[in-house]
Amino acid sequence: MRTIAQKMKAAVLDIFYPRLCIACGSYGAWVCEPCAQKLPACSFGVASRQAQGIPCHAVYSYDSNMVRTIVHALKYEGVKELATFMSCAMSRWWRKNSVLNVLPLDRSILIPIPLHIKKLRERGWNQAELIAHELGSQLGVSVESGALIRTKNTQPQSSLSRQERILNMKDAFLCVPTASMEGKIIILIDDVATTGATLNQAASALRMRGGTDIRGFVCARGDQA
């Protein structure tokens, strides 16, 4: 529950920076309910197509211009409240689908895909970490943000071909020595997956520390996956 001070701050911000739907421009929310209802679901069966060896679950199709606009606004334009919108959509999907809702929460952990420290300093936030913490709070699942380190400052994946994306992400992550993954159900969290190269390389690093039950969960999935 928000405090009176938080409510007053939100009211003042709403005057000077009103929330306008990213899709249609209507007032009241970054994504209004009518537009949210139009967002296309990921079409890969129950949205659990393999991502280079690990199951990857997704809520929306990244082939939608509206979904791309929402992702871009969180990642590059600093509309951090969209992390709440995405995490709520992911939380609903988790609770509805048996591929996730049967998992024991006490053994499950969420690990957001990390940014390289240079990119994090430039941008100021990691959208995957914002989503993971919101999702973890909603579901009651632990979040381990520091378990993975991005050791390679990779090129943006959006400008690369499928093969280039796979090579770009090779050996990009390290699981910290103090993190033991044995016996844990690991859910890698990110905003988007396309080829699955990022998730696959992160999973490889986690396996080095004993991780065996690993899957990805993203807000949106593209047709290159």
N, C-alpha and C positions, 0 to 999 in steps of 0.2 A: 504493500500500500504506500502511495506517495505521500510525503509530508506536505504541510501547507506551503512551506517555502518552495518545494519542488513544483507544486501546482502553480504558484505565482510565477515562477521562472518560466514554466511552460507556456503560461498565458501571455507573458510579455514577448517571448520569442515568437509566438504564433501571430502577434500583431505585426512585428517587423519582418519575420520570415515565415509567412503562412505556408502550410502544407498544401501543395497543389499536386494532384495526381500526375505522376510522370507520364502516364499513357494518354489521358484525355484532358488534363488541366483543371478538372473540377476541384473545388475547395474541400479540405477536411482531412485528407490522408495522402501519403505519398503514393499509395496504390489504392484506389477506391474499390469498394466491394464489387460493383458491376465489372470493372476491368479485371479484378482478381479472378472472378468467375470465368473469364474468357481465356485465361492463360492455359495453353495447351499442355496436357500431361505428357510425360515421357512415354513413348510408345513401345519400349522394349519389354513387352510382356508385362511382368510385374515390376518393370524398371530395375531389373537386377542382372543385366547382361554383364558378362565377364569383362573386366578391364585389365587386359594383359595378365590374367592369372588370378585376380581377386574379384569377387562379386562387387558390383557397383550399383547402388540403389540411387534413384533420382526422382524428384517430384515433377519437374517441368521439362519441356523440350527447349533446348537452347537454339533450335532452328527458328524460333519465334522472335520477330523483331522486338516485340513488347518485352519478352523475357530478357533479351540482350540489353535493352535500354535500362531495365531495372538493375541488372548485374553491373553494367558500366557505371551507373550512378553511385552504387555503393563502393565499387572498387576504385574509381578514378575521380569522382566528384565529391566525395566525402559525405554523402547522405547516409550516415551511419545508422539511422533509424531503420533503414531497409534491412539491416541484419535481423531486426526483430520480426519483420514481415517474413523473411526467408526462413528463419528458425521456427516460426509458428507453422508455416506450411510443412516444414520437415517434421515437426513434432506430430502434426495431424497424420502425416503419411506413416510415421513410425507406429503410431497407435493403431492404425487401420490395417497394416499389412503384417502377416505372420512371419515374413522373413526377418523382421526386427522385433515385433512385439512379444515374441517368445523368449527373447534373450534375458538371462538373469542380470538385472541392473547392477547388483553388487559386484559382479565380475566384469562388467562392461566399462570401457573407458573411451572417451572421445579425444582424439588427437588431431588438432587442426594442422593443415599443411602450412609449414612456416615459410616466411619470406626470408630472403637473404638480408643480412643486417644493413647493407647499403641501401637496398630498396625500401626496407622498413623505415629507415631514417628519412629517405626522400618523401615517402608517401605519408608517414605518420601513423599508419594503422594497418593491421592485417585483417582483411575481410573474413578470412576463414576462422581466425581466432574470435572475432566478434560473434560470428554465427555459432561457433562451438560453445561459447560461454552462455549465450542465450538459450541454446538448445539443451545444454546440460542442466541449466536452472529449471527449465520447463519439465524435463523428464526425470530429474533426480539422478543424473548420471555424472560421474566424475570426469573432469577435463584435465588433461595433462599437456599443457601448452609447451613446456620445456623439454619434452621427451625427444623431439626431433630438432635437428639443426640443419639449416640449408647451407651447405658448404660451398656451393657453386652459384655464382650470380648469373643465372641463366637468362637467355633472351626471352622476350615475350612470346609465348606459344602461339598467339593469334596470327602472327605473320609467317608461320612456318608450315611446311607440308607435314603429312603424317610421319614420314620417315625422319624428317628433320626434328620433329618434336620428340621422338623417341631418343635420338642421339643427343639432343639438347639437354634432356633430363638425366642422362646416364651418370650415375654416381653423384647425384646432386644433394643427397641427404646423408646424415649421420645420426644414429641413435646414441644419445649420451650414455657414457659408461655406467652411470648410477641408476639408469632406468632398466628395470627388469620387466620383461614382457611375458614371462612364463605364466601360463594359466589364465591369462587375461583375454577377454574378447575385445578386440581393438577395432574401433570404427574411425576411419580417417575422414575428416570433415574438410570440404572445400566448397567454393561457390559453384564451380563448373568443372565438368570433365568432358574431354573430347576423345582423344586417342586412348586415354587412360595411362599415358606415360608417367605423369606426375605421381599418381596413386601407386603405380607399380614400383617405381623407384623408392618411394617412401616405404612401401611394404617390404622391399628388399632390405632396407636399413633396419627395420624393426625385427625382421627374422634373425638378423645377426645377434640380437639381444634376447632371443628365445621366443619371439612372437610367432604363433602358428595360426591362430584364428583371426584373420584380418579381412576386413571388407571396407569399401568406400561408401560414403553417403554424401551426396551433393545436392544442391538445390536444382541444378539443371544439367542436362546431358545433351551433347551434340551428336550429329550424324556421323562424325569421324570416329566415334568410340568403337 
